[in-house]
Amino acid sequence: MSTHCTQKEVLVDLQEKYDKVRKLLDEDSKRDPVTEPYRSKYVASGILTDMKSILVKLLDDVGSEDSNYLKYKAMLGVVSLNLGLNSIDTEELSTGEEQLTNCVDSLSEYALKPEIILIMMTALNQLGILWSERADSEKSKEYLERAEKLYEEFTKDPSSSASAISFHDLFRTSSPEMPQPDTENMLEKLFTLTLYYLAQIYGNLNDHLKSAAYCHTTLRRQLESKDFDPVDWALNSATLSQYFMEKNAFSQARHQLAAASYILDQYEADLNLQEGSDETLEAKRERFRHRSADVARCWAKYGLMLLSNSKERLMSEVHENDDSENLSVQEVGDLGNLCFSSLELSSYEDQITDKYILIYDDARKVFLDAQKWLTRAKKYYTLDGHASDYVQIVQDLSQLYKYLAFFEEDEERQSRMHKRRIDHLESVLKELNPQYYLLVCRQLWYELGETYSDILDIKLQRLQTTDERPTPHALRKVNHLAEQSITNFNKFLESLRDASTNSMPNKLSEDLIRPVLIAYFRVGRLYSKIVTPDKAVQLQHLSQSLDSYKFLVDYCKNDKEAKKHVSVELVVCEEMVKLLPLKLERLQRELGELEEQ
């Protein structure tokens, strides 16, 4: 009897200590001074160490046959877990790992008991995070998959009718006066976290399909439990859509975007019911506007990628082997099961197709939808406040016109679409100072060079298909387009020259090799398209054309890796480098004869 009284006194003492630890960690630590940021955590660790000694002695005294043995074992697990978490929080990572590992090892044989399951899953999750931060994704995955398996076994076991027991309840010596948090909900939250961490780890391991599936499951569970931040949830769902659309899984991408818009619309309705203009409410509204613009941009990307991939598909001769990166039929079938069945999304999904585009009318519908979303995004991402984002939106709009022009058969209307691209790009370029926005300006110069060149090709093709002699106006137009394209490509190239030597870098970075060499290739070709009766000007243009082709050939000689980026263009340039000197020689001779006359 006296032993029982002693045990009860010990348990009361442990309960008081545990309550004190929780207050130190949950409340006091937030008020610790900057000079002693871990003061409360260190005090808590001291109390936890004391509790550990008491529990080890208690377990030795009672033995494994005691009816309370498992409860005491679980209490010791909670203490070890908190010591481990505390050590990690105070940057003692090796100590934290050791304590968490000891916690897991000592409880493994009881892992599926209601008293133990929450401790085990928390410890395994934390070890997963720890090894992820050490950049060992494989080891992290082992711990997280173990937590996932524990949850599945615990919830599927028909003999286990008892719910998981919370840490708080383990330390109660009597029935709680106040109702405690729903422990079943705690288990579900822990498992959702496990799935969230697994999504990150599979992403790190480049198993992106599995990562996407875990991301979706995490979002679905948050939705079902009604335990989520609507704005964060919508942004995560919209972000996940990007993965699916990159893999041509447009139905799944659209579903994710539809869910994001649905949740944001619900949240906006709730926001509108809240009155007043206090700082907290205004901050919520600002965050909503910001993330709504981001989701609108994701919708626009969907439209853009649908048009882009539809174009590639139509241009590809063998549809079955379009892209090794695409998902297999089996994988796409698996993705079909990833849906938010609790949401009614048909009105959101019906506004845009998820099928490949074949004709102009369908392309125009997608274009108009994507344009609408970009217009919405521009209301938040203004040029004054968010210059870089604004420019990206304008570039997306330019690309939309580019892909729409592909589906347009009328050449005049194609040209007008490209002209709209130029108007948008030039209007934003005028507002940017290259000194501060050099990278952005480079992108715009390059795209303008391409766009003027695209219109030039349309005009030249039209001239070639007619037997009529080109009018002076038509020739002036061709020359203007060629000159504008050259000007923009040259601005792009000049921006890369060394300021002191005025020469191009001997070695271009990987992301610049193709754009730079293609710019030289285009400039070489463009100079040959300018029509002029003046042989001296012809000679000058021919010489500039040769210099451009020669740069590409010489660069590929010096950098063997560069060849793979411009294999087709290199063959043309090598041919032109042989051919143009002969043309130059002939032209110089003709010019000399004219001067003698």
C-alpha positions in Angstrom: 0.0 0.0 0.0 2.8 2.3 0.9 4.4 1.6 -2.5 1.2 2.6 -4.2 1.1 5.9 -2.2 4.8 6.5 -3.1 4.0 5.8 -6.8 1.1 8.2 -6.7 3.3 10.9 -5.1 5.9 10.4 -7.8 3.3 10.6 -10.5 1.9 13.9 -9.1 5.4 15.2 -9.0 6.0 14.2 -12.6 2.7 15.8 -13.7 3.7 19.1 -12.1 7.1 18.9 -13.7 5.6 18.1 -17.1 3.1 21.1 -16.8 6.0 23.3 -15.9 8.1 22.1 -18.9 5.2 22.8 -21.2 4.8 26.3 -19.9 8.5 27.0 -20.3 8.5 25.7 -23.9 5.1 26.9 -25.1 5.0 30.3 -23.4 8.1 31.5 -21.5 10.5 30.7 -24.4 8.7 33.2 -26.6 9.6 36.0 -24.1 13.3 35.0 -23.6 15.7 38.0 -24.0 17.8 38.3 -27.2 20.9 37.9 -25.1 19.7 34.5 -23.8 17.5 33.1 -26.5 17.4 29.6 -25.1 17.1 30.4 -21.4 13.7 28.8 -21.0 14.6 25.8 -23.1 17.7 25.1 -21.0 15.6 25.3 -17.8 13.1 22.9 -19.4 15.9 20.5 -20.3 17.1 20.5 -16.7 13.6 19.5 -15.5 13.3 16.9 -18.2 16.6 15.3 -17.2 15.4 15.1 -13.7 12.1 13.5 -14.9 14.1 11.0 -16.9 16.1 9.9 -13.7 12.8 9.5 -11.8 11.1 7.5 -14.5 14.1 5.2 -15.1 14.1 4.4 -11.3 10.3 3.9 -11.3 10.5 1.4 -14.2 13.3 -0.5 -12.4 11.2 -0.6 -9.2 7.9 -1.8 -10.7 9.3 -4.3 -13.3 7.7 -5.2 -16.7 4.9 -7.2 -15.1 3.3 -4.1 -13.5 0.0 -2.9 -15.0 1.4 0.6 -15.3 4.7 -0.4 -16.9 3.7 0.6 -20.5 2.4 4.0 -19.2 5.7 4.7 -17.4 7.6 3.5 -20.5 5.5 5.9 -22.6 6.1 8.8 -20.2 9.9 8.2 -20.4 9.5 8.2 -24.2 7.8 11.6 -24.1 10.6 12.9 -21.8 13.3 11.6 -24.2 11.4 13.0 -27.2 11.2 16.5 -25.6 14.9 16.4 -24.6 15.7 15.5 -28.3 13.5 18.3 -29.7 14.9 20.8 -27.2 18.5 19.8 -28.1 17.7 20.4 -31.8 16.1 23.7 -31.0 19.2 24.8 -29.1 21.4 23.7 -32.0 22.9 20.7 -30.3 22.0 18.5 -33.3 24.1 15.4 -32.5 22.7 15.2 -29.0 19.2 15.7 -30.3 19.7 12.9 -32.8 21.0 10.6 -30.1 18.0 11.2 -27.8 15.5 10.8 -30.6 17.1 7.6 -31.8 17.2 6.2 -28.2 13.5 7.2 -27.9 12.6 5.2 -31.0 14.8 2.2 -30.2 13.4 1.9 -26.7 9.8 2.0 -27.8 9.9 0.1 -31.1 8.5 -3.2 -29.7 5.4 -1.3 -28.4 5.1 1.0 -31.4 1.5 0.1 -32.2 0.2 0.6 -28.6 -2.2 3.6 -28.1 0.2 5.0 -25.5 3.2 4.9 -27.9 2.0 5.6 -31.4 2.1 9.4 -31.2 5.6 9.4 -29.6 7.0 7.1 -32.3 5.5 9.0 -35.2 6.7 12.4 -33.8 10.2 11.1 -33.2 10.4 9.4 -36.7 9.1 12.6 -38.3 11.7 14.7 -36.5 14.5 12.3 -37.5 13.3 12.6 -41.1 13.6 16.3 -40.9 17.0 16.2 -39.2 18.5 14.0 -41.9 16.9 16.0 -44.7 18.6 19.1 -43.3 21.8 17.2 -43.4 21.1 16.6 -47.1 20.8 12.8 -46.7 17.4 12.3 -48.4 17.7 8.5 -48.4 18.1 8.2 -44.7 15.3 10.8 -44.2 13.0 8.8 -46.4 13.7 5.6 -44.3 12.5 7.3 -41.1 9.5 8.9 -42.8 8.4 5.7 -44.5 8.6 4.0 -41.2 6.3 6.6 -39.7 3.9 6.2 -42.7 3.9 2.4 -42.2 3.2 2.7 -38.4 0.2 4.9 -39.1 -1.2 2.5 -41.7 -0.8 -0.5 -39.4 -2.3 1.3 -36.4 -5.4 2.5 -38.2 -6.0 -0.7 -40.1 -5.6 -3.1 -37.1 -9.2 -4.3 -36.3 -8.1 -5.4 -32.8 -7.1 -1.9 -31.9 -10.3 -0.2 -30.9 -8.5 2.2 -28.5 -7.6 5.7 -29.7 -4.0 7.1 -29.5 -3.3 8.6 -26.1 -1.9 12.1 -26.0 1.3 13.2 -24.2 -0.8 15.3 -21.9 -3.0 12.4 -20.8 -0.1 10.2 -20.1 1.0 12.5 -17.3 -2.5 12.9 -15.8 -3.0 11.3 -12.4 -6.8 11.7 -12.6 -9.4 12.3 -15.2 -8.9 15.8 -16.8 -11.2 18.5 -15.6 -11.1 20.2 -19.0 -11.7 18.3 -22.3 -8.4 17.6 -24.0 -7.6 18.0 -27.7 -9.0 15.3 -29.9 -6.1 12.7 -29.9 -7.4 11.1 -33.1 -7.1 14.4 -34.8 -3.6 14.7 -33.4 -2.7 11.4 -35.0 -4.2 12.5 -38.3 -2.3 15.8 -38.2 1.0 13.9 -37.5 0.3 11.6 -40.5 -0.4 14.6 -42.7 2.9 16.1 -41.7 4.6 12.7 -42.5 3.1 12.8 -46.0 4.1 16.5 -46.5 7.7 15.7 -45.5 7.7 12.6 -47.8 6.6 14.9 -50.7 9.6 17.1 -50.1 12.0 14.2 -49.8 10.8 12.5 -53.0 11.3 15.8 -54.8 14.9 16.0 -53.5 15.4 12.4 -54.8 14.0 13.5 -58.2 11.1 11.1 -58.0 8.8 14.0 -59.0 5.7 11.8 -59.8 5.7 10.3 -56.3 6.4 13.8 -54.8 3.4 15.2 -56.7 1.2 12.3 -55.5 2.2 12.9 -51.8 1.7 16.7 -52.2 -1.8 16.1 -53.5 -2.7 13.6 -50.7 -1.4 16.1 -48.2 -3.7 18.8 -49.6 -6.7 16.4 -49.8 -6.2 15.4 -46.1 -5.9 19.1 -45.0 -9.2 19.8 -46.9 -11.0 16.8 -45.3 -9.9 17.7 -41.8 -10.7 21.4 -42.4 -7.3 22.2 -40.9 -5.6 24.5 -43.4 -4.8 28.1 -44.2 -7.0 28.8 -47.3 -4.5 31.1 -49.0 -1.5 28.8 -48.5 -3.6 25.8 -49.5 -4.7 27.5 -52.8 -1.1 28.5 -53.6 0.2 25.0 -52.9 -2.5 23.5 -55.1 -1.8 26.0 -58.0 2.0 25.4 -57.6 1.4 21.6 -57.9 -0.5 22.2 -61.1 2.8 23.4 -62.7 4.3 19.9 -62.3 1.4 18.2 -64.0 1.2 20.6 -66.9 4.9 20.2 -67.5 4.3 16.5 -67.9 1.3 17.1 -70.3 -1.1 15.9 -67.6 -3.5 18.8 -68.4 -6.6 17.3 -66.8 -4.9 16.9 -63.5 -3.2 20.4 -63.7 -6.6 22.0 -64.4 -8.2 20.1 -61.5 -5.5 21.5 -59.1 -6.0 25.1 -60.4 -9.8 24.8 -60.2 -9.5 23.7 -56.6 -7.2 26.7 -55.9 -9.6 29.1 -57.4 -12.6 27.5 -55.5 -10.9 27.8 -52.1 -9.8 31.4 -52.8 -13.3 32.4 -53.8 -14.7 30.9 -50.6 -12.1 32.7 -48.6 -12.8 36.0 -50.4 -16.5 35.6 -49.6 -15.6 35.2 -45.9 -13.2 38.2 -46.0 -16.0 40.4 -47.5 -18.2 39.6 -44.5 -15.6 40.9 -42.1 -16.1 44.6 -41.5 -13.7 47.3 -40.4 -10.3 48.4 -41.6 -7.9 47.4 -38.8 -4.3 46.4 -39.7 -4.9 42.6 -39.3 -7.8 42.6 -41.7 -6.0 44.8 -44.2 -3.0 42.5 -44.1 -5.3 39.6 -44.8 -6.8 41.4 -47.8 -3.3 42.3 -49.1 -2.2 38.7 -48.8 -5.3 37.5 -50.6 -4.7 40.0 -53.5 -1.1 38.9 -53.8 -1.8 35.2 -53.9 -4.8 35.5 -56.1 -2.5 37.2 -58.6 -0.1 34.3 -58.3 -2.9 31.7 -58.9 -4.0 33.8 -61.9 -0.5 33.6 -63.3 -0.6 29.8 -62.8 -3.8 29.6 -64.8 -2.1 31.8 -67.6 0.8 29.4 -67.6 -1.6 26.5 -68.0 -3.1 28.2 -71.1 0.4 29.0 -72.4 1.7 25.5 -71.9 -1.4 24.0 -73.5 -0.9 26.1 -76.7 2.9 25.5 -76.7 2.6 21.7 -76.3 -0.2 21.5 -78.8 2.1 23.3 -81.3 5.0 20.9 -80.6 2.6 18.0 -81.0 1.4 19.1 -84.3 4.9 19.8 -85.6 6.2 16.4 -84.4 6.1 13.6 -87.0 5.9 10.8 -84.5 3.4 11.6 -81.8 4.0 8.5 -79.7 7.6 9.6 -79.1 7.0 13.3 -78.5 8.9 13.6 -75.3 10.5 11.1 -73.0 9.7 13.4 -70.1 5.9 12.9 -70.6 4.1 10.6 -68.2 3.3 7.0 -69.3 -0.3 6.0 -69.9 -0.1 4.0 -66.7 1.1 7.0 -64.7 -1.5 9.3 -66.2 -4.1 6.7 -65.2 -2.8 6.7 -61.6 -3.0 10.5 -61.5 -6.7 10.3 -62.4 -7.3 9.0 -58.9 -5.8 12.2 -57.4 -8.9 14.4 -57.1 -10.6 16.6 -54.5 -13.9 14.7 -54.5 -15.4 16.9 -51.8 -15.2 20.0 -54.0 -17.6 20.8 -56.8 -15.2 22.1 -59.4 -17.0 21.6 -62.8 -17.8 25.4 -63.2 -14.1 26.2 -62.8 -12.9 23.4 -65.0 -15.4 24.0 -67.8 -14.0 27.5 -68.5 -10.9 26.0 -70.4 -10.2 22.8 -72.2 -7.8 20.1 -71.1 -7.5 18.7 -74.6 -4.7 19.4 -77.2 -5.5 22.3 -79.5 -5.9 21.5 -83.2 -7.6 24.6 -84.8 -7.4 28.4 -84.5 -10.9 28.8 -83.0 -10.0 26.6 -80.0 -6.6 28.2 -79.7 -8.3 31.6 -79.6 -10.5 30.5 -76.7 -7.5 29.4 -74.7 -5.6 32.6 -75.6 -8.5 34.8 -74.4 -8.7 33.0 -71.1 -5.0 33.2 -70.5 -5.0 36.9 -71.5 -7.8 37.5 -69.0 -5.8 35.9 -66.2 -2.7 37.9 -67.1 -4.7 41.1 -67.0 -5.9 40.1 -63.5 -2.4 39.5 -62.4 -1.2 42.9 -63.7 -3.6 44.6 -61.3 -1.4 43.4 -58.4 2.0 43.2 -60.2 2.3 46.7 -61.4 5.4 48.1 -63.2 6.0 50.6 -60.4 5.8 48.2 -57.5 6.9 44.8 -59.0 8.9 45.5 -62.2 10.4 42.1 -62.7 7.1 40.3 -62.2 5.4 42.8 -64.4 7.9 42.1 -67.2 7.4 38.4 -66.9 3.7 38.8 -67.3 4.3 40.9 -70.4 6.6 38.2 -71.8 3.9 35.6 -71.1 1.5 37.8 -73.0 4.0 38.0 -75.9 4.3 34.2 -75.9 0.5 33.8 -76.0 0.4 35.9 -79.2 3.3 33.9 -80.6 1.5 30.6 -80.2 -1.8 32.0 -81.4 -0.1 33.1 -84.6 1.0 29.5 -85.2 -2.7 28.4 -85.4 -3.6 31.4 -87.6 -3.4 30.6 -91.4 -3.8 34.2 -92.7 -0.3 35.7 -93.0 -1.4 39.3 -92.6 -3.2 38.4 -89.3 -0.1 36.4 -88.2 2.0 39.6 -88.7 -0.4 41.7 -86.8 -0.2 39.2 -83.8 3.6 39.5 -83.9 3.3 43.3 -84.1 1.2 43.2 -80.9 4.0 41.3 -79.2 6.4 44.1 -80.3 4.1 46.8 -79.0 3.9 45.1 -75.5 7.6 44.4 -75.3 8.8 47.8 -76.5 6.4 49.7 -74.2 7.8 48.0 -71.1 11.4 48.2 -72.3 11.1 52.0 -72.6 10.3 52.1 -68.9 13.3 50.0 -67.7 16.8 51.3 -67.0 19.3 48.6 -68.2 21.7 49.6 -65.4 19.3 48.2 -62.9 17.4 45.7 -65.0 20.1 44.3 -67.3 19.0 40.7 -67.2 15.4 41.6 -67.9 16.4 44.0 -70.7 18.6 41.2 -72.3 15.5 38.9 -72.4 13.4 41.7 -74.0 16.1 42.6 -76.6 16.4 39.0 -77.6 12.7 38.4 -77.8 12.3 41.6 -79.9 15.0 40.4 -82.2 13.2 37.1 -82.7 9.8 38.8 -83.2 11.0 41.2 -85.9 12.7 38.3 -87.5 9.5 36.2 -87.4 7.5 39.0 -89.2 10.3 39.3 -91.7 10.1 35.6 -92.5 6.3 36.0 -93.1 6.9 39.0 -95.5 9.6 37.2 -97.4 7.5 34.0 -97.8 4.7 36.1 -99.2 7.1 37.8 -101.7 8.4 34.5 -102.8 5.0 33.0 -103.5 4.0 35.9 -105.9 5.4 36.4 -109.4 4.9 40.2 -109.1 8.0 42.4 -108.7 8.2 43.6 -105.1 7.1 47.3 -104.6 9.6 49.8 -103.1 7.3 49.9 -100.1 7.5 46.1 -99.6 11.3 46.2 -99.9 11.5 49.1 -97.4 9.3 47.1 -95.0 11.7 44.0 -95.4 14.7 46.2 -94.7 13.1 47.9 -91.7 12.2 44.5 -90.1 15.7 43.1 -90.7 17.4 46.2 -89.3 15.2 46.3 -86.2 15.9 42.6 -85.6 19.6 43.2 -86.0 19.5 46.2 -83.7 17.8 44.2 -80.9 20.0 41.2 -81.2 23.1 43.4 -81.2 21.9 45.2 -78.0 21.6 41.8 -76.4 25.1 40.8 -77.6 26.7 44.2 -76.7 25.4 43.9 -73.1 27.6 40.8 -72.7 30.8 42.4 -73.8 33.6 43.1 -71.3 33.4 46.8 -70.5 37.2 47.2 -70.5 38.2 45.2 -73.6 34.9 45.4 -75.6 35.2 41.7 -76.4 32.9 38.8 -75.8 33.7 36.3 -73.0 36.0 33.4 -74.1 33.7 31.1 -72.2 30.0 31.6 -72.0 27.9 30.3 -69.1 25.8 27.2 -69.9 22.5 29.2 -70.0 23.9 31.8 -72.5 25.6 29.5 -75.0 22.6 28.8 -77.2 21.0 32.3 -77.0 24.3 34.0 -77.9 25.3 31.7 -80.7 21.7 31.8 -82.1 21.8 35.6 -82.0 25.0 35.6 -84.1 23.5 33.1 -86.5 20.3 35.2 -86.8 22.3 38.4 -87.4 24.4 36.7 -90.0 21.3 35.6 -91.9 19.5 39.0 -91.4 22.3 41.0 -93.0 21.9 38.9 -96.1 18.2 39.7 -96.3 18.6 43.5 -96.5 17.9 44.7 -100.1 20.0 47.6 -101.4 21.3 48.6 -104.9 24.4 50.2 -103.3 27.2 47.7 -103.8 29.4 49.4 -101.1 26.6 48.8 -98.6 26.1 45.3 -99.9 29.8 44.7 -99.3 29.5 46.0 -95.8 26.5 43.8 -95.0 28.2 40.7 -96.5 31.2 41.3 -94.4 29.1 41.7 -91.2 27.3 38.5 -92.1 30.6 36.7 -92.5 31.8 38.0 -89.1 28.7 36.7 -87.4 28.8 33.2 -88.9 32.6 33.1 -88.2 32.0 33.9 -84.5 29.8 30.9 -84.1 32.2 28.5 -85.9 35.2 29.8 -84.0 33.4 29.6 -80.7 32.4 25.9 -81.3 36.1 25.1 -82.2 37.2 26.5 -78.9 34.4 25.0 -76.8 33.6 21.5 -78.0 30.6 21.3 -75.6 28.9 24.2 -77.5 28.4 22.1 -80.6 25.5 20.1 -79.0 23.6 23.4 -78.5 23.7 24.5 -82.1 24.5 21.4 -84.2 22.1 22.3 -87.1 23.2 26.0 -87.2 26.9 25.1 -87.1 26.6 23.1 -90.3 25.1 26.2 -92.1 27.6 28.6 -90.6 30.6 26.4 -91.7 29.2 26.3 -95.2 28.7 30.1 -95.2 32.2 30.8 -93.9 33.5 28.9 -97.0 31.1 30.5 -99.4 30.9 34.2 -98.4 34.6 35.1 -98.9 34.1 34.2 -102.6 31.1 36.4 -102.8 32.9 39.2 -101.0 35.8 38.9 -103.5 33.5 39.1 -106.5 31.6 42.0 -105.0 34.9 43.9 -104.3 36.0 43.3 -107.9 32.6 44.6 -109.3 33.0 47.7 -107.0 36.5 48.3 -108.2 35.4 48.1 -111.8 32.6 50.6 -111.1 35.1 53.0 -109.5 37.4 52.8 -112.5 34.5 53.8 -114.9 
